[in-house]
Amino acid sequence: MDLLGKKYKFEDGNYIEVIQIKSGEFNGENTQIVTYNIGGPKDVPRKLVMDINQFVNNFGHLFQE
């Protein structure tokens, strides 16, 4: 699943956008790390990071074509 640069916009205007995927250490393990933004029309955007496996389990269904 190619996630880099993908953006999903919900019906209420909130969104999630993958801005970076890189190798690194997360919770003491070497893995791929996903950096993503979340926000909405009345929100200040937030940048978050998550292990790629956890990200795909939580949000992967939003990016399937």
N, C-alpha and C positions, 0 to 999 in steps of 0.2 A: 504494500500500500504506500503510494507516494503522497506524503502529507505536506511537504515543504511548500509554503505559499498558499495552501488551501485555506479558505474562509467559509464558515457556515453562518448564515444569518437566520435567526429565529423569527417567527411571525411577529413578536412584540418589538423587534428592532435590535435586540441583543445579539451579540456575535461572538464567535471564537475563531481566532486566526493563528495558524502555525507560522512562526517567523524564523525559527532556526531548529535544526537537528544536528547534534554533534556528539562525538564520543567523549566520555568523561566518567567521573566517579559520582555516583548518587547513592546515598545511604550505605557507603562502604563497598559498593560493587562497581566494577567497570561495566558500562552500559551505554546505550544511546540516550541522550537527554533531549527532550522536546521543550523548546521555549515558545510560549504562546501568549497572545493577548486576549483578554476578554473585556467586554464593555457593552455599552448600550447608549441610546440617544441622550439620556440624562445622567450617565455615569462617567466618571473619570476612568479611562482605560487602565487596566492592570496587567502587568507582565508577570507570568508565572512559569515555573519549570516543573517537569514531571518526568519520571522514567518512561521510556517509550512503551513498555509493556502495559504499565498502568494507564497511560494516556489512551492507547488503543482499546483497552478494556472499557474505559469510561466514555470515550468520545468517538471511537473508530466508526461506529455506525453512522455518524453524521456526515462522514466524508466518503462513504461508499457510493459509487456511481451506478 
